[in-house]
Amino acid sequence: MALLQVAINPLLRVSGGSQYFAMYSVLAQLIFGVAATLSPLVYSFFVERIQKGSELGLIFKGLVPNGMEWLSMYWLFSVLCFGMTLYVAVTPLVKVTRCENELLTVKQSLALLKKPKVLRFFFAIVAYVALEQGIANSISLFLHSYHQVDVQTQGAFAVSQFWMLLTLGCFIGLLLLRFIDAQKLLMGFSAGAGISLVAALFSDQVGAIFGFATMGFFLSIMWSVLVSLGLNSVRVGHGAVTGILCTGIVGGAMISPILGVASEVLNSQRSAMLLLLIPLAYIFSVGVWARPLVKNHTAKLFKKKTQGQQLL
């Protein structure tokens, strides 16, 4: 999936125009959010049907060991990947000619790792993925530990709400990016995410579920804006820079063990999850120090009257 993103993001930037990249990237995130919203519901559907021994359960008999019904999702993933491969194979794709500034040598590509600007955006992606996965992976366990919510049903539904609000946030973010500078929007959404996180951790059951859901809303535009700001901040090597940024996905693998160790040391999952304010603060700072060469295109709400224009 990371390899796909390395190829897709530079192509999206070229085909849609660099000044519109933030908007198109949020649109792609919107599609991702729709699928992420459905996945916990599909998971609950599969697990419940297999456990009840329904027709679906009979299909997976022999494929999924008892007590490991969640493995059925990997069979679904395999079918989806096979279908995607067939779709790409038969779809006529327009050949894109790469620009001269994209044809870098290995030495030139590695030299990008020494640029402080690129490294700062790399850590921004690390921070975002750690934040997103840290929240998404902790919702069910937190609600179960502090509010006695069933993980398989209510917990999965709460995770689905998180992704659903992320999807809604992408849709609203598309509209806001038409009128608001991406850096200002990033800072505003980061502040909203911080308030939502604190509210989710220190509220009752209803408040916690609502707080986690609104976290999804405020996280919605972050990935897209961070990637677009990163690519629009360099003149050459956008493919190589995309590869470096996508390597930041490793943040998602690091955060769960960190939160787990912190929970044991502090004897509190709530206290451990407050650590997520650190990557959130770094993401907020990007809106302050980023200096993109190309700003996202914004439309003015009110046009100035031309000289000599009179009101009738």
Salt bridges, closest charged atoms under 4 A:
GLU48 OE1 - ARG49 NH1 3.86
GLU102 OE2 - HIS238 ND1 2.76
ASP181 OD1 - LYS295 NZ 3.54
